[in-house]
Amino acid sequence: MNKLPAAGAILVIAVLAAAAPAAQGRRVLVAVERDAHSPAGGVLTGTLPDGSPTYLVKTPSGSTARQYIRRLTRRPGIIAAQVDRRFWLRPAQASPTGCIDKPSDPIVGVPFQTNAMQVDPGGATKPIAILDTGIDPNTPELAGRVLPDHDVVGGFLVPDQDGHGTEVASIAAGALGSVRGESPTSPVFSVRIFNSSGASSADTVAQAITAAVQAGAGVINISAAGAVADGSDQDNQVLITAVAQAFNAGVLVTAPSGNEGKAQADAPGAYPHVLTAGSGNAGQGRDLFSNSGPWVDLVSPASDIISPTTTNVCSSGYALVKGTSFASPALAGAAAMLQALRPELKPQQLYDLVRHAGTDLGVPGWDQDTGFGLLNVADAATAPAPPLLGNEVDDDILFAKTKPVVPLSLGRTKTIKDSESAAKDNTDVFRIKLKKGELIHADISTKVTDALFSVSLYDRTAGPLDLTNDVTKHVLRDSGGLSPTPFINKRVKAAGTYYVAVETADTLQDDVDSTTPTDQAYTLKLKRSKALKKQTKKKTKKK
């Protein structure tokens, strides 16, 4: 992994910017395996975090983008494909609400409400990557800790002419000055993803995630929005894969819930393995403009909060800002600080630690308005380590292929305890090896009220479990819908590697309401039985 340069050095991150936005509706972003052929007519744009190349392809005439995606993902070597959709900087409320004078109190800011002030941040953390409009290195609260960005979209004469990226970075990592951020010792660096109109693209975001991972970031914040219209993976699969690969590399991703004030899924906040922040506080709970839904993990104050900004936005250098764009960087700062304070934790444990250590608001327990409650860094710093369950990130055969085979002794039952989230990770995949003629039994049990699961066995040639790939033809046996106690039995015809998939309801596809448990623990039992002996008929001699 490449090391970041020292603060003050120039960090050049080669991210290929999107082409003209007008063409985006008919362009498809495709990720392929490293040794696979490029798609016909594809233009190489970069790679995913694991090095898999990505291409932009114009949809052939006579075909819709989604029809083309379905054809593409049936081909060998294609990891994922999606429409090269747009992302926007600030929908609805995410904008400065007014300039203010420099605060006289040297320690005002969000960390008082999130209890970050009670935690000694220690030394420098891994850098926080801010995928945004840039960061002004002259901001006093960030002085000496900004690794200057590279202009990836062109046409900018100043580090951050908009101010949004500087505001986000300051909330994540502002030092003790006028306005302290969540993690005041964290270095920050920027990958600019927005053009002068506040627009970006899926390809640009994917390459920025890769750049941040390769540069050694510990946390990535993406305060962007793209509506998830129908939950189709055709709209999101390459970016979902990029986030999952970042997670596998030990990098956490934070994003806002959105500012429409609806139960609406915004990308990337609705993606699996993203820490998603809404706006709220201890006094009133969720702010009315903050989106709700099963993907909300926590809330943080983000309504008329004080933030440093650029002097071209406010001559004083300070503004009141409002929007969930400014809630997610608080999670990013908290995650970076906890990553440094709790180095023994695996990525999944750190992710669970941040999510579950909120101060409960409103309805007891998790709810769709405020998630697990108000971000509480002090509680997270001292909380017991969450259990390390399962084989994360294992929500796809694509990732299960990189994980160890589950050892199954002949005739013995293997018990696996794991959990799933309808919003964050609704599928677990386990890789097993079977000999010709052997029988595999799999069953699920759970103690979680109202939790429902299905279990399926996929054949040796199955690809990614997403809607763009026709995986139904690879299903050898399934339990037939969701149930609290699903099971399967299947005798295989050939030796090789097979995949057992455990699924729960998907919030982007199924009717999941506020009573659906956000984390659903289950027990999977696997048993491999020997092949049947062939019976040979005795030949009788003719008299």
C-alpha positions in Angstrom: 0.0 0.0 0.0 1.4 3.5 -0.9 2.2 5.8 1.9 0.8 9.3 2.0 3.2 12.3 1.7 3.8 14.5 4.7 1.5 17.4 5.3 2.3 20.3 2.9 3.5 18.0 0.2 1.6 17.8 -3.1 -0.6 14.7 -3.3 -1.4 13.9 -6.9 -4.2 11.4 -7.2 -4.9 10.3 -10.8 -8.7 10.1 -11.0 -10.1 10.2 -14.5 -13.0 12.7 -14.5 -16.3 11.8 -16.1 -17.1 13.0 -19.6 -19.8 15.4 -20.4 -22.8 14.9 -18.1 -25.2 14.9 -21.1 -24.0 11.5 -22.2 -24.2 9.8 -18.8 -27.7 8.4 -19.3 -26.4 6.1 -22.0 -23.0 5.2 -20.6 -22.4 2.0 -18.7 -19.6 1.6 -16.1 -18.1 -1.9 -16.3 -15.6 -3.7 -13.9 -13.8 -6.7 -15.2 -11.5 -9.3 -13.8 -7.8 -8.4 -14.3 -7.1 -11.2 -16.9 -10.4 -10.7 -18.8 -11.0 -9.0 -22.1 -12.2 -5.4 -22.1 -15.8 -4.9 -23.2 -16.1 -3.9 -26.9 -15.7 -0.2 -27.4 -14.8 0.3 -23.7 -12.6 3.2 -22.6 -10.3 2.3 -19.6 -11.0 4.8 -16.8 -9.1 3.2 -13.9 -9.5 0.3 -11.4 -11.4 -0.8 -8.4 -9.5 -1.0 -5.1 -8.4 -4.6 -5.8 -6.9 -3.6 -9.1 -9.8 -4.8 -11.4 -10.0 -2.5 -14.4 -13.0 -0.4 -15.1 -14.3 0.8 -18.4 -16.9 3.2 -19.7 -19.0 1.8 -22.6 -21.6 3.6 -24.7 -24.8 1.6 -24.8 -25.2 0.1 -28.3 -28.0 1.6 -30.5 -31.3 -0.3 -30.3 -30.7 -1.3 -26.7 -31.4 0.4 -23.4 -28.6 0.7 -20.8 -30.3 -1.9 -18.6 -30.7 -4.4 -21.4 -27.1 -4.0 -22.3 -26.1 -4.5 -18.6 -28.0 -7.8 -18.5 -26.2 -9.0 -21.5 -22.8 -7.8 -20.3 -23.0 -9.5 -16.9 -23.7 -12.9 -18.4 -20.3 -12.9 -20.0 -17.2 -14.5 -18.3 -14.9 -12.1 -16.6 -17.4 -9.3 -15.9 -17.5 -8.5 -12.2 -20.2 -5.8 -12.3 -21.9 -3.2 -14.4 -24.1 -0.3 -13.8 -25.4 2.9 -15.4 -22.8 5.7 -15.0 -25.3 7.6 -13.0 -25.0 11.2 -11.6 -24.2 12.2 -8.1 -24.9 15.7 -6.8 -23.3 17.9 -4.2 -26.1 19.4 -2.3 -29.7 18.6 -2.6 -32.2 20.3 -0.4 -30.7 21.7 2.8 -27.0 21.0 2.5 -25.7 24.6 2.1 -24.4 27.4 4.3 -27.3 29.2 6.0 -25.4 32.3 6.9 -21.9 33.7 7.6 -20.9 34.5 11.1 -18.0 36.2 12.9 -15.2 34.1 14.3 -16.5 32.4 17.4 -15.2 33.9 20.7 -15.4 30.5 22.5 -12.4 28.5 21.4 -14.0 25.1 21.8 -17.5 25.3 20.3 -18.6 22.6 17.9 -20.3 19.3 17.4 -17.8 17.2 19.6 -19.5 18.6 22.7 -22.8 16.9 21.7 -21.2 13.7 20.6 -19.0 13.4 23.7 -15.8 13.4 21.6 -14.4 16.1 23.9 -14.3 13.4 26.7 -11.9 11.2 24.7 -8.1 11.9 24.5 -7.5 11.6 20.7 -3.8 10.6 21.2 -1.5 11.0 18.2 -2.2 11.2 14.5 -4.7 8.7 13.1 -4.8 7.3 9.6 -5.8 10.0 7.2 -9.5 10.8 6.5 -10.2 11.0 2.7 -12.7 13.7 1.8 -14.3 13.0 -1.6 -15.8 16.4 -2.2 -15.1 19.9 -3.7 -11.5 20.2 -2.3 -10.1 21.5 0.9 -8.6 24.9 1.6 -5.2 24.2 3.3 -5.2 27.7 4.8 -8.1 26.9 7.1 -6.7 27.6 10.6 -8.4 24.6 12.2 -6.8 22.3 9.6 -3.4 24.0 9.3 -0.5 21.6 8.9 -2.7 18.6 8.4 -4.1 19.1 4.9 -2.6 17.0 2.1 -3.5 19.1 -0.9 -5.8 17.6 -3.5 -5.4 17.1 -7.1 -7.9 18.7 -9.4 -9.6 15.8 -11.2 -12.4 17.7 -12.9 -10.6 20.7 -14.3 -11.3 24.5 -14.3 -10.5 25.3 -10.7 -8.1 28.0 -9.7 -8.4 27.7 -5.9 -8.2 24.6 -3.7 -12.0 24.8 -2.8 -14.0 27.5 -4.5 -17.3 26.1 -3.2 -16.4 25.7 0.5 -18.3 22.4 1.0 -15.3 20.2 1.1 -13.5 22.5 3.6 -16.6 22.5 5.8 -16.9 18.7 5.7 -13.2 18.3 6.5 -13.3 20.7 9.4 -16.2 18.9 11.0 -14.3 15.7 10.7 -10.9 16.8 11.8 -10.8 20.5 12.9 -8.2 21.1 15.6 -8.8 22.9 18.8 -9.0 26.6 17.7 -12.2 28.3 17.0 -14.2 25.2 16.0 -13.0 21.8 17.0 -13.8 18.8 14.8 -14.5 15.3 15.8 -10.9 14.0 15.5 -8.5 16.9 15.9 -5.3 15.0 15.2 -6.3 13.4 11.9 -4.6 14.4 8.7 -7.1 14.9 5.8 -6.7 14.8 2.1 -9.1 15.4 -0.8 -10.0 13.8 -4.0 -12.2 16.3 -5.8 -15.2 14.6 -7.4 -17.5 17.5 -8.2 -17.4 19.8 -11.1 -18.4 23.5 -11.0 -22.1 22.6 -11.3 -21.9 20.3 -8.2 -22.2 17.2 -10.3 -20.2 14.0 -10.4 -20.6 10.5 -11.8 -20.4 6.9 -10.6 -17.1 6.4 -12.5 -15.5 9.4 -10.8 -16.7 8.2 -7.4 -15.4 4.7 -8.0 -12.0 5.9 -9.0 -11.8 8.3 -6.0 -12.6 5.4 -3.7 -9.8 3.4 -5.2 -7.4 6.4 -5.0 -8.2 6.9 -1.3 -7.7 3.2 -0.5 -4.4 3.0 -2.4 -3.1 6.2 -0.7 -3.6 4.7 2.8 -6.8 6.3 4.1 -8.4 4.8 7.1 -11.8 6.4 6.5 -13.5 7.8 3.4 -16.3 10.4 3.7 -18.6 10.9 0.6 -21.0 13.7 1.3 -22.8 13.2 -2.1 -26.3 12.1 -3.1 -27.7 10.0 -5.8 -31.3 8.7 -5.4 -31.8 4.9 -5.4 -34.9 5.0 -7.4 -35.9 1.3 -7.3 -33.1 -0.4 -5.4 -31.9 -2.1 -8.6 -28.2 -3.2 -8.5 -28.1 -2.1 -12.1 -27.9 1.4 -10.7 -25.3 0.7 -8.1 -23.4 -2.6 -8.5 -19.9 -1.3 -9.4 -19.9 1.3 -6.6 -21.3 -1.3 -4.1 -18.4 -3.5 -5.1 -15.9 -0.6 -4.7 -17.2 0.1 -1.2 -17.0 -3.6 -0.3 -13.4 -3.9 -1.5 -12.5 -0.8 0.5 -14.1 -2.4 3.6 -12.1 -5.6 2.9 -9.0 -3.5 2.9 -9.8 -2.1 6.3 -11.2 1.3 5.1 -14.5 2.5 6.5 -16.8 4.6 4.3 -19.2 7.2 5.7 -22.1 9.0 3.9 -25.2 11.1 4.7 -28.7 9.8 4.7 -30.0 12.6 2.5 -31.9 15.9 2.9 -35.3 15.3 1.3 -37.0 14.7 4.6 -38.4 11.4 3.3 -38.1 7.6 3.8 -35.9 7.7 0.8 -32.7 5.7 0.0 -29.9 7.9 -1.2 -26.6 6.5 -2.6 -24.0 5.9 -1.3 -25.7 6.1 2.1 -28.0 3.1 1.3 -25.1 0.8 0.2 -24.1 -2.2 2.3 -21.1 -1.6 4.6 -21.5 2.2 4.6 -21.8 4.1 8.0 -24.8 6.3 7.3 -25.5 9.5 9.3 -28.7 11.4 9.6 -29.1 14.8 11.2 -30.5 15.1 14.8 -29.8 16.0 18.4 -30.7 15.0 21.9 -33.4 17.7 22.2 -35.6 16.9 19.2 -34.3 13.7 17.7 -34.3 13.6 13.9 -34.3 16.9 12.1 -37.2 17.2 9.7 -35.1 17.5 6.6 -33.1 14.4 7.4 -34.0 11.2 5.5 -35.1 8.2 7.5 -35.0 4.5 6.7 -33.5 1.2 7.6 -30.0 2.3 6.4 -29.7 5.0 9.0 -27.0 4.0 11.6 -26.7 7.1 13.8 -27.5 10.9 13.8 -25.2 13.8 14.5 -26.0 17.5 14.9 -26.1 19.0 11.4 -28.6 21.9 11.5 -27.2 25.4 11.8 -23.9 24.2 13.2 -20.8 26.3 13.2 -18.1 25.3 10.7 -15.0 26.9 9.2 -15.4 27.6 5.5 -13.4 29.3 2.8 -13.0 33.1 2.8 -14.5 33.3 -0.7 -17.8 31.9 0.8 -17.7 33.9 4.0 -15.1 36.6 4.5 -14.9 35.8 8.2 -14.0 32.1 7.4 -17.0 30.8 9.4 -20.5 29.8 8.5 -23.6 28.2 9.9 -24.2 25.0 7.8 -27.2 22.7 7.6 -27.6 19.3 6.0 -26.7 15.6 6.4 -23.6 16.3 4.4 -22.3 17.7 7.7 -23.5 14.7 9.8 -21.5 12.0 8.1 -18.1 13.7 8.6 -18.7 13.5 12.3 -19.0 9.7 11.9 -15.8 9.8 9.8 -13.9 11.6 12.5 -15.2 9.3 15.2 -14.3 6.3 13.1 -10.8 7.5 12.5 -10.2 8.3 16.2 -11.6 4.9 17.3 -9.5 3.2 14.6 -6.4 4.6 16.3 -7.6 4.0 19.8 -8.8 0.4 19.2 -6.2 -1.0 16.7 -7.0 -4.6 17.7 -10.5 -4.4 16.1 -11.1 -5.9 12.6 -13.0 -3.6 10.1 -16.4 -5.3 10.9 -15.9 -4.9 14.6 -15.0 -1.2 14.2 -18.0 -0.7 12.0 -20.3 -2.4 14.6 -18.7 -0.5 17.4 -19.4 2.9 15.8 -22.9 1.9 14.9 -24.0 0.5 18.2 -22.5 3.0 20.6 -25.1 5.8 20.1 -27.1 7.5 22.8 -30.7 6.2 22.2 -33.2 8.8 21.0 -37.0 8.6 20.6 -38.4 5.0 20.3 -36.4 2.7 22.6 -33.8 0.8 20.6 -33.0 1.2 16.9 -35.4 3.1 14.7 -35.6 4.4 11.2 -35.5 8.0 12.2 -32.3 8.1 14.4 -30.8 4.6 13.9 -29.0 3.6 17.1 -29.2 7.2 18.3 -26.9 10.2 18.7 -23.2 9.5 18.0 -21.4 8.9 21.3 -17.6 8.7 20.9 -16.9 8.3 24.6 -19.1 5.3 24.9 -17.6 3.7 21.8 -14.1 4.3 23.1 -14.7 2.1 26.2 -17.3 -0.3 24.9 -16.5 -4.0 24.8 -15.2 -5.3 21.4 -18.1 -6.5 19.3 -18.0 -10.2 18.4 -16.3 -11.1 15.2 -18.9 -13.1 13.3 -18.9 -15.0 10.1 -16.8 -14.4 7.1 -17.2 -10.7 6.3 -17.3 -9.2 3.7 -19.2 -12.2 2.4 -22.4 -10.9 0.9 -21.5 -12.1 -2.6 -19.9 -15.1 -4.2 -17.5 -12.6 -5.7 -16.1 -12.0 -2.2 -16.6 -15.6 -0.9 -14.2 -16.7 -3.5 -11.4 -14.9 -1.7 -12.3 -16.4 1.7 -11.3 -19.8 3.2 -13.4 -22.8 2.6 -15.6 -23.8 5.5 -14.2 -27.0 6.9 -16.8 -29.8 6.8 -15.9 -33.2 8.3 -17.9 -36.1 6.9 -20.9 -36.9 9.0 -20.3 -34.1 11.5 -22.3 -30.9 11.9 -20.6 -27.5 11.5 -22.2 -24.7 13.4 -21.7 -21.1 12.3 -23.1 -18.1 14.2 -23.5 -14.9 12.2 -25.8 -11.9 11.7 -27.3 -10.0 8.8 -28.8 -6.6 8.4 -31.7 -6.0 6.0 -30.2 -2.6 5.1 -26.5 -3.1 5.4 -25.6 -6.7 4.6 -28.6 -8.9 3.8 -26.7 -11.9 2.3 -23.9 -14.1 3.7 -22.1 -16.6 1.4 -20.1 -19.6 2.6 -17.8 -21.6 0.4 -17.8 -25.4 0.8 -16.2 -28.3 -1.0 -18.1 -31.5 -1.8 -17.3 -34.8 -3.5 -19.3 -36.4 -6.2 -22.5 -37.8 -4.9 -22.3 -36.3 -1.4 -25.3 -34.8 0.4 -25.2 -31.3 1.9 -27.8 -30.3 4.6 -28.1 -26.7 5.7 -30.6 -25.2 8.1 -31.1 -21.9 9.8 -32.4 -21.1 13.3 -32.8 -17.7 15.0 -33.9 -16.2 18.3 -34.7 -12.8 16.8 -38.5 -12.2 16.8 -39.8 -11.6 13.3 -36.5 -12.4 11.6 -36.9 -14.3 8.3 -34.2 -16.0 6.2 -33.8 -18.2 3.2 -30.9 -20.6 2.4 -29.8 -21.7 -1.1 -27.1 -23.8 -2.6 -25.3 -22.4 -5.7 -23.3 -24.4 -8.2 -19.6 -24.2 -9.0 -20.0 -21.7 -11.8 -22.2 -19.1 -10.1 -21.1 -15.5 -10.3 -22.0 -12.4 -8.2 -25.4 -12.5 -6.5 -26.8 -9.3 -8.0 -29.8 -8.5 -10.1 -27.7 -7.9 -13.2 -26.5 -11.5 -13.3 -28.9 -14.4 -14.0 -28.0 -16.5 -11.0 -31.3 -18.4 -10.9 -29.9 -20.9 -13.3 -27.1 -21.6 -10.8 -29.4 -22.4 -7.9 -29.3 -26.2 -7.2 -31.7 -26.0 -4.3 -33.4 -23.3 -2.3 -35.6 -23.2 0.8 -38.5 -21.6 -1.1 -38.9 -18.0 0.3 -38.3 -16.4 3.7 -38.9 -18.3 6.9 -37.6 -18.3 10.5 -36.3 -21.9 10.0 -35.4 -22.5 6.4 -33.5 -25.6 5.3 -32.2 -27.5 2.2 -30.9 -31.0 1.4 -29.1 -31.6 -1.9 -27.0 -34.4 -3.3 -24.4 -33.1 -5.8 -23.6 -34.7 -9.1 -20.0 -33.5 -9.4 -17.1 -32.8 -7.1 -16.0 -29.2 -6.6 -16.6 -25.9 -4.8 -20.2 -24.9 -4.0 -21.8 -21.8 -2.2 -24.3 -21.8 0.6 -26.1 -18.4 0.6 -28.1 -17.2 3.6 -30.3 -14.2 2.8 -32.7 -12.0 4.8 -35.1 -9.3 3.5 -33.5 -6.6 1.4 -34.7 -3.1 2.3 -34.3 -1.9 -1.2 -36.5 -4.7 -2.6 -38.8 -6.0 0.1 -41.4 -4.4 2.3 -39.3 -3.8 5.4 -40.9 -1.5 8.1 -39.7 0.2 11.2 -40.3 -2.9 13.3 -37.9 -5.0 11.2 -34.8 -5.9 13.3 -31.8 -4.1 11.9 -29.4 -6.8 13.0 -30.7 -10.4 12.7 -28.5 -13.0 14.4 -28.8 -16.6 13.2 -27.2 -20.0 13.5 -26.3 -21.9 10.4 -25.8 -25.7 10.6 -24.0 -27.5 7.8 -23.7 -31.3 7.5 -21.9 -33.2 4.7 -22.9 -36.8 4.3 -21.2 -39.5 2.2 -22.1 -40.5 -1.3 -24.4 -43.4 -1.8 -22.7 -46.6 -2.9 -23.5 -47.8 -6.3 -25.4 -51.1 -6.4 -24.2 -53.5 -9.0 -26.5 -56.1 -10.5 -25.3 -59.7 -10.4 -25.2 -61.3 -13.8 -27.1 -64.6 -14.0 -25.8 -67.3 -16.2 -28.2 -68.7 -18.8 -29.0 -72.4 -18.4 
